[in-house]
Amino acid sequence: MYMATPPLLPAFSSRAGQLEFVELDEDDIDTENLHAHVVLPEAKHLLLSDTLHPGAVVAGQQDLDAHALLLELARLAPSVAKDFAPKGKDGEGVVFRLVDEAGLGGAESGYVAMSYCWGRDKENGGLPRKMVSPVGDLPFGWVRTVEQVPLPVGRSLFEAVVRERGVGEGLWFDQVCINQEDDFEKAAAIGAMDTIYKNARKVIVALEDVLAEESEELFLRWYAEQYEKSELPGHQQPHLGMNPPFMQRFPLLRSFFERMLGSAWFGRAWCAQELRMGRSIVFLVPSLVDEEDGCYTFVRITSAFFLHLLILASECLQLFPSLNSRISSLLLLFLQKTRNDERDAIMVRNPGVLLSPENELPTPFVPTIAEIFRQNASGNSRLPEYLRRLDANRDKTAIALSAGKLPIRMKPASPLQRPTIEDECLRQLLLVGIAAHDPVALCTTGAPLCLHDGSVSWLTHPSSQDIPSSHLHHPLPRFTPKTPITQSSDGRAEYAQLDLVFLDLPHRSHSNPNFPTYVQRARHYIELCMQYFTLLPNATPSFTSWQTPHNPRAPAMKNVFVQTLACCFECGPQWLLDVSARIQPPEHVVAPQAAEALFHPHLAAETYINTPDGRHAFTSVLNLLGAVVALGIPWASGASERTCGPMVVSLSPSPSPSPLEPLPFDSPKAVVFAPFAHSKTLLVAVPEAVKMAEYGVLARGWVLTPFQSFTGSRSPGATVNWTLQGKTVVFGGAGFEGGLGGREGMGGHRVYGPVGVGLASPATV
């Protein structure tokens, strides 16, 4: 059950107002007097500066400088650097408009921002419409031009959004507040989107495609009273921990929450960005009522109450099978949002109070790219379909830069720019990440990027699996390469040139005669676990999932577990303990006594597995094997247990002059996963930039094959060409990691993407 540690929650001073109902009469709806004004420079500086929310710190981003980043990008990939520009600080260079009544005239003291789904069929393409008064209405032949604000949502819902403003506040929403026909203004505004949403007092989310049923609204009204009357302390959640769970007992609450999360808004890339950047969120959900009486009702939900719904839902995730990942990610995000709400409330009640610096959760750049490109973006609706899809890819690129809190933005599109197909956009973003010395950008594990000219890049698709979830909000340090990484093209394909540290393959140069015995013992242990798996209730799902009759994956999965355990036996018990401590949570770490027992050559395994200590030992080692298999096989690239297997690599006590020179048998060892198809020709190398132990959770083991038919020794200063066939985590013990960190990378290596991959099908648009 989630929330094992309630003190993590903010201590709300009051639950009142977290769930409310906004009621409007047809006669109360008045949007005719709203106009879009350019905010005066003094007001704009105040509204878009960080002085409103001092102390916010984003881990890992403070030392990024736009000009230094662009210089590094120009050295790495000049053709990419020209498409980016520094982002103005505090909205510098942005034409900032707000919608309000004409009286404020651009001198607003604050603003709220609206978030909604584009897509309503609007006259004039959703752009502001200019109305010119007839000649003769005004004296001296004057005419009056009024720019009417088009409504992004229905009139009643828009009126509910407008009423969220405070005194002296305006409303910002992109459809009107950005000149959609000015590419330069649009590019600057998109680059400053994080600043605009971050500095809004609150972001109002208009879920127009969701309707609360009448029965659900009645239940929510009843529940609002119960929720506010709860006597629990502010940091605890009412109705948590009930049996059965509260949301399971009340299907009306469950159906409303499920319909709300099913809104198209949660799947749109721009909306997800606006949600991340907004400090405080308010959802407005229309209620299904009879419109003939001219009355409209909207369910108003704050960040705190939405967090409450997420926590209740997390107790019964089996009821939301298609929404589990969405609930989990939103839960973490809204914990931060509600802390912001409570912090702002404290500052309002005590204007002079000094609060500790506010630490925002860091946003890992590469997994964020993968998440954004899985979401939807519509592009410019005025463009033809094909160009609109390309424009949507540009939107996602801009969103990724902003979400990653990078200090650069995209320039307006140039006619000479490479087509913005999805893989080209991903290529740009990964090169930006490498220029920013982000280690994850070097270690992506997806399929190779297929570029517009039909060639295959050495860069690969980013994936949510590129960094373990335990490290998502603990940023890895930026790498500092000894020599700059560069990329270029030789007319056939582009390549990266960088320093590599080559690892030895003991099975070729100094094979262990005991390895067949290790395989035999490993097979015996795994077969015992398969026989007694019902006695191992806490075994990893990666093992139990194929323990079903006639499962087609069973033979290959059994083999990969056997081979991985045999590699563990070759590396030794201390290796196993080191790797377990590094990649597993504390409650699953293998105990020394368990490793000692299972590594004993004369262990009576059948007897041992029937004891409590034995079952615990076998379970803990199975869980380690499952973690190694899950992290080691590059699943995102299309690899599987049928195409990849484990192998042992090693380090010599001193640097080797050649990647093919034999190494001593007792050198520090590690386990990697490599494709069977290239087992006779492959070598394994680690980029010098990510050789240090802190990058050990990443897929930094590059599986290389010679670019030509043969690559042997080379003269000093010569260049060697390699083909990148995959990437893998290098599972090394403490001795291996220390030795690898002390190695000097060898220069003069060019790495190409695999030849022929993806050429049969066009790149994704």
Secondary structure as UniProt FT lines:
FT   HELIX           6..8
FT   TURN            16..17
FT   STRAND          19..25
FT   HELIX           26..28
FT   TURN            32..33
FT   STRAND          34..38
FT   HELIX           41..48
FT   HELIX           50..52
FT   TURN            54..55
FT   STRAND          56..58
FT   TURN            59..60
FT   TURN            62..63
FT   HELIX           66..76
FT   HELIX           78..81
FT   TURN            82..83
FT   STRAND          84..86
FT   HELIX           89..91
FT   TURN            92..93
FT   STRAND          97..101
FT   HELIX           102..104
FT   TURN            105..106
FT   STRAND          110..115
FT   HELIX           123..126
FT   STRAND          129..132
FT   TURN            135..136
FT   HELIX           139..141
FT   STRAND          145..148
FT   HELIX           155..162
FT   TURN            163..164
FT   TURN            167..168
FT   STRAND          169..172
FT   HELIX           174..177
FT   TURN            180..181
FT   HELIX           183..191
FT   HELIX           193..199
FT   STRAND          203..206
FT   TURN            208..209
FT   HELIX           214..229
FT   TURN            234..235
FT   TURN            238..241
FT   HELIX           246..249
FT   HELIX           251..261
FT   HELIX           264..267
FT   HELIX           269..277
FT   STRAND          281..287
FT   HELIX           291..293
FT   STRAND          295..302
FT   HELIX           303..314
FT   TURN            315..316
FT   HELIX           317..319
FT   TURN            321..323
FT   HELIX           324..349
FT   TURN            351..352
FT   STRAND          358..360
FT   HELIX           365..374
FT   TURN            381..382
FT   HELIX           385..403
FT   TURN            404..405
FT   STRAND          408..410
FT   TURN            415..416
FT   HELIX           422..435
FT   TURN            436..437
FT   HELIX           439..442
FT   STRAND          448..450
FT   TURN            452..453
FT   STRAND          456..460
FT   TURN            464..465
FT   HELIX           469..471
FT   TURN            472..473
FT   STRAND          486..489
FT   STRAND          494..504
FT   HELIX           506..509
FT   TURN            513..514
FT   HELIX           515..531
FT   HELIX           533..535
FT   TURN            537..538
FT   HELIX           541..544
FT   TURN            545..546
FT   TURN            549..550
FT   TURN            552..553
FT   HELIX           554..571
FT   HELIX           573..583
FT   HELIX           586..588
FT   HELIX           592..599
FT   TURN            601..602
FT   HELIX           605..608
FT   TURN            609..610
FT   HELIX           612..632
FT   HELIX           635..637
FT   TURN            641..643
FT   STRAND          644..650
FT   TURN            659..660
FT   TURN            665..666
FT   STRAND          669..675
FT   HELIX           676..678
FT   TURN            679..681
FT   STRAND          683..687
FT   HELIX           688..690
FT   HELIX           693..695
FT   TURN            696..697
FT   STRAND          701..706
FT   TURN            716..717
FT   STRAND          720..728
FT   STRAND          731..732
FT   HELIX           734..741
FT   STRAND          746..752
FT   TURN            755..760
//
